[in-house]
Amino acid sequence: MKKLNKELKKLLIISLVITAMLISGIPFIVFGATKNITLLLVVGIVFTAVGFYGTPIAWVMYGEKHKLKRVVFAITGEHLMTVQKIASQLQLSEDAVRNYLTTCFNKGYLIGYLRDGDNIIENKDMADKDRLISVKCEFCGAPYTFKASDPNPLCPYCRSARNTQK
């Protein structure tokens, strides 16, 4: 999930910068043209063109990556382990979920899990400290997973700490 969050953060920054270029490019053009500042005029034209074409592309890329994050969370946080359950929870078609899962596994966003057709299973061959433990929250009853090495696992729903000294 860290890799995915890092990529999402990068795409968000790029999207914001390109959007700012679009917004600032037009005043640059006006100011450069009225004051005969050629450099400012050229920068304004470049900013406006890059922003005009790049803004929608950047935001669509960000949105698609955000959908991948939601699929990863459905598996790691909500413990939904079949394409059918994920599709139902996220209100997506099963084919779309299959495509998102393929992308997630290919890009390494689902470390600790294996795909067996339409089922996702925990990788039992991981080192003990990297093993994932699936539990039901003692307080709210929601299923979730955490790494065995996590000293203070929290429920992602109610944020209550799990009693690991049983």
PLY file of the C-alpha trace (Angstrom):
ply
format ascii 1.0
element vertex 166
property float x
property float y
property float z
element edge 165
property int vertex1
property int vertex2
end_header
0.00 0.00 0.00
2.96 2.33 0.62
4.04 2.14 -3.01
0.51 2.92 -4.19
0.14 5.83 -1.76
3.47 7.26 -2.92
2.38 7.08 -6.57
-0.99 8.64 -5.71
0.70 11.50 -3.89
2.99 12.12 -6.87
0.06 12.13 -9.30
-1.88 14.52 -7.06
1.03 16.98 -6.98
1.47 16.75 -10.76
-2.26 17.29 -11.30
-2.30 20.33 -9.02
0.78 21.85 -10.69
-0.63 21.39 -14.19
-3.96 22.86 -13.07
-2.12 25.85 -11.59
-0.27 26.27 -14.90
-3.60 26.52 -16.72
-4.95 29.07 -14.26
-1.80 31.21 -14.19
-1.09 30.98 -17.92
-3.94 33.25 -19.01
-2.95 36.22 -16.79
0.65 35.75 -17.94
-0.50 36.07 -21.55
-2.58 39.18 -20.83
0.12 40.87 -18.75
2.90 39.90 -21.20
0.92 41.21 -24.18
-0.13 44.50 -22.55
3.33 45.28 -21.16
5.26 43.98 -24.22
7.15 41.40 -22.16
7.75 38.68 -24.72
9.19 36.14 -22.27
6.13 36.40 -20.03
3.85 36.10 -23.05
5.62 32.94 -24.24
5.60 31.43 -20.73
1.87 32.20 -20.51
1.17 30.52 -23.83
3.18 27.43 -22.83
1.53 27.24 -19.38
-1.94 27.60 -20.90
-1.32 24.97 -23.58
0.22 22.47 -21.14
-2.53 23.12 -18.62
-5.33 22.95 -21.18
-4.27 19.56 -22.52
-2.56 18.16 -19.45
-5.08 18.94 -16.70
-7.78 16.46 -17.77
-5.21 13.76 -18.50
-3.51 14.19 -15.12
-6.79 14.14 -13.16
-8.06 11.06 -15.02
-4.79 9.26 -14.25
-5.13 10.26 -10.59
-8.73 9.01 -10.49
-7.80 5.65 -12.02
-4.97 5.20 -9.52
-7.39 6.09 -6.71
-9.70 3.28 -7.87
-6.79 0.87 -7.52
-6.27 2.08 -3.96
-9.91 1.38 -3.20
-9.58 -2.20 -4.54
-6.41 -2.76 -2.48
-8.18 -1.48 0.64
-11.15 -3.76 -0.04
-8.74 -6.69 0.18
-6.33 -5.56 2.89
-8.68 -3.53 5.08
-12.13 -4.98 4.50
-10.88 -8.53 3.91
-12.98 -9.12 0.79
-11.29 -12.04 -0.91
-13.36 -12.75 -4.04
-14.00 -10.78 -7.20
-17.74 -11.05 -6.59
-17.56 -9.58 -3.07
-15.24 -6.75 -4.16
-17.46 -5.95 -7.16
-20.53 -5.89 -4.94
-18.91 -3.70 -2.28
-17.42 -1.21 -4.76
-20.38 -1.28 -7.14
-18.20 -2.23 -10.09
-18.57 -4.92 -12.71
-16.72 -8.16 -12.07
-14.70 -7.63 -15.27
-13.58 -4.20 -14.03
-12.52 -5.71 -10.70
-10.58 -8.46 -12.49
-8.76 -5.81 -14.55
-7.99 -3.75 -11.43
-6.70 -6.85 -9.62
-4.45 -7.72 -12.55
-3.01 -4.22 -12.47
-2.57 -4.30 -8.67
-0.73 -7.62 -8.75
1.41 -6.61 -11.75
2.46 -3.35 -10.10
3.16 -4.95 -6.72
0.40 -3.22 -4.76
-0.86 -6.44 -3.15
2.20 -7.82 -1.41
1.33 -10.82 0.75
-1.54 -12.01 -1.40
-1.86 -14.42 -4.30
-4.52 -14.61 -6.96
-6.23 -17.90 -7.70
-8.74 -17.17 -10.45
-11.45 -15.02 -8.91
-10.19 -15.65 -5.37
-7.47 -13.81 -3.48
-5.59 -15.83 -0.89
-3.00 -14.95 1.70
0.56 -15.90 0.75
1.54 -18.44 3.43
5.15 -18.56 2.18
6.02 -15.09 3.49
8.47 -14.58 6.35
6.76 -14.71 9.75
7.22 -10.99 10.39
5.59 -10.18 7.03
2.69 -12.61 7.44
-0.74 -11.12 7.45
-3.18 -11.97 10.21
-6.90 -11.83 9.49
-9.16 -11.09 12.46
-12.56 -9.75 13.39
-12.53 -6.56 15.48
-13.40 -7.22 19.11
-15.36 -3.96 19.32
-17.18 -3.33 16.02
-17.03 -6.83 14.47
-15.46 -5.73 11.17
-12.98 -8.12 9.51
-9.50 -6.74 8.81
-5.88 -7.81 8.32
-2.60 -6.63 9.80
1.06 -7.66 9.66
2.29 -10.02 12.36
5.14 -7.58 13.04
2.72 -4.72 13.80
3.10 -4.02 17.54
-0.18 -2.09 17.79
-2.72 -3.18 15.16
-5.73 -0.89 14.86
-9.12 -1.63 13.36
-9.42 0.53 10.21
-13.10 1.16 10.98
-13.37 2.04 14.67
-9.61 2.65 15.27
-9.65 0.45 18.38
-6.44 -1.33 19.35
-6.30 -5.11 19.19
-5.37 -6.91 22.37
-2.31 -8.90 21.20
-1.52 -10.38 24.61
-4.08 -13.20 24.54
0 1
1 2
2 3
3 4
4 5
5 6
6 7
7 8
8 9
9 10
10 11
11 12
12 13
13 14
14 15
15 16
16 17
17 18
18 19
19 20
20 21
21 22
22 23
23 24
24 25
25 26
26 27
27 28
28 29
29 30
30 31
31 32
32 33
33 34
34 35
35 36
36 37
37 38
38 39
39 40
40 41
41 42
42 43
43 44
44 45
45 46
46 47
47 48
48 49
49 50
50 51
51 52
52 53
53 54
54 55
55 56
56 57
57 58
58 59
59 60
60 61
61 62
62 63
63 64
64 65
65 66
66 67
67 68
68 69
69 70
70 71
71 72
72 73
73 74
74 75
75 76
76 77
77 78
78 79
79 80
80 81
81 82
82 83
83 84
84 85
85 86
86 87
87 88
88 89
89 90
90 91
91 92
92 93
93 94
94 95
95 96
96 97
97 98
98 99
99 100
100 101
101 102
102 103
103 104
104 105
105 106
106 107
107 108
108 109
109 110
110 111
111 112
112 113
113 114
114 115
115 116
116 117
117 118
118 119
119 120
120 121
121 122
122 123
123 124
124 125
125 126
126 127
127 128
128 129
129 130
130 131
131 132
132 133
133 134
134 135
135 136
136 137
137 138
138 139
139 140
140 141
141 142
142 143
143 144
144 145
145 146
146 147
147 148
148 149
149 150
150 151
151 152
152 153
153 154
154 155
155 156
156 157
157 158
158 159
159 160
160 161
161 162
162 163
163 164
164 165
